[in-house]
């Protein structure tokens, strides 16, 4: 299994450029729609361009990718070699995309699942509407409430990811601890209005 970091791309991914930068193999990238649809990849490259927010596979050589610029990129891995890549924005978190991805991974034979959370926006930079915050709290608990650096209501995305994973039975989470809005090393739509996205890439060797 491997996972990639930040790579310069446009919103519509240039798959050939990404292959050259990371791994030259068929890629499953997604037209992300902030929902809970999960694509199960049975053949390397299958499902590329699907309208979905997560993909899962147990196939050697199948490369899974999601693009983010504030939303949470989450990788799931298991001892059996099942892996998943998940794009988790607040709507997807509310809809249960991480829970659906864990279910799909277990359907392929995963027992224990471990999660890795890549760079995403953190609460100090993520002012959030009170009504929408209440909706997320109803699904994931009051721990997702936070404050921005200047004291306004905020959504704590890493805490929301951890809560959703806990609901999915995933308790081991490695968080890289990077805020996309604070770091110039990553793209941020909220902080800088950037249209480009970094990629998280997951595959089984």
Secondary structure in CASP SS format (residue, H / E / C, confidence):
PFRMAT SS
TARGET T0000
AUTHOR 0000-0000-0000
METHOD secondary structure of the structure
MODEL  1
X C 1.00
X E 1.00
X E 1.00
X C 1.00
X C 1.00
X C 1.00
X C 1.00
X C 1.00
X C 1.00
X C 1.00
X C 1.00
X C 1.00
X C 1.00
X C 1.00
X H 1.00
X H 1.00
X H 1.00
X H 1.00
X H 1.00
X H 1.00
X H 1.00
X C 1.00
X C 1.00
X C 1.00
X C 1.00
X C 1.00
X E 1.00
X E 1.00
X C 1.00
X E 1.00
X E 1.00
X C 1.00
X C 1.00
X C 1.00
X C 1.00
X C 1.00
X C 1.00
X E 1.00
X E 1.00
X E 1.00
X E 1.00
X C 1.00
X C 1.00
X C 1.00
X C 1.00
X C 1.00
X C 1.00
X C 1.00
X C 1.00
X E 1.00
X E 1.00
X C 1.00
X C 1.00
X E 1.00
X E 1.00
X E 1.00
X E 1.00
X C 1.00
X C 1.00
X C 1.00
X C 1.00
X C 1.00
X E 1.00
X E 1.00
X E 1.00
X E 1.00
X E 1.00
X E 1.00
X C 1.00
X C 1.00
X C 1.00
X E 1.00
X E 1.00
X E 1.00
X E 1.00
X E 1.00
X E 1.00
X E 1.00
X C 1.00
X C 1.00
X C 1.00
X C 1.00
X E 1.00
X E 1.00
X E 1.00
X E 1.00
X E 1.00
X E 1.00
X C 1.00
X H 1.00
X H 1.00
X H 1.00
X H 1.00
X H 1.00
X H 1.00
X C 1.00
X H 1.00
X H 1.00
X H 1.00
X H 1.00
X H 1.00
X H 1.00
X H 1.00
X H 1.00
X H 1.00
X H 1.00
X H 1.00
X C 1.00
X C 1.00
X C 1.00
X C 1.00
X C 1.00
X E 1.00
X E 1.00
X E 1.00
X E 1.00
X E 1.00
X C 1.00
X C 1.00
X E 1.00
X C 1.00
X C 1.00
X H 1.00
X H 1.00
X H 1.00
X C 1.00
X E 1.00
X C 1.00
X C 1.00
X H 1.00
X H 1.00
X H 1.00
X H 1.00
X H 1.00
X H 1.00
X H 1.00
X H 1.00
X H 1.00
X H 1.00
X H 1.00
X C 1.00
X H 1.00
X H 1.00
X H 1.00
X E 1.00
X E 1.00
X E 1.00
X C 1.00
X C 1.00
X C 1.00
X C 1.00
X C 1.00
X E 1.00
X E 1.00
X E 1.00
X C 1.00
X H 1.00
X H 1.00
X H 1.00
X H 1.00
X H 1.00
X H 1.00
X H 1.00
X H 1.00
X H 1.00
X H 1.00
X H 1.00
X C 1.00
X C 1.00
X C 1.00
X C 1.00
X E 1.00
X E 1.00
X E 1.00
X E 1.00
X C 1.00
X C 1.00
X C 1.00
X E 1.00
X C 1.00
X C 1.00
X C 1.00
X C 1.00
X C 1.00
X C 1.00
X C 1.00
X C 1.00
X C 1.00
X H 1.00
X H 1.00
X H 1.00
X H 1.00
X C 1.00
X C 1.00
X C 1.00
X C 1.00
X C 1.00
X E 1.00
X E 1.00
X E 1.00
X E 1.00
X E 1.00
X E 1.00
X C 1.00
X C 1.00
END
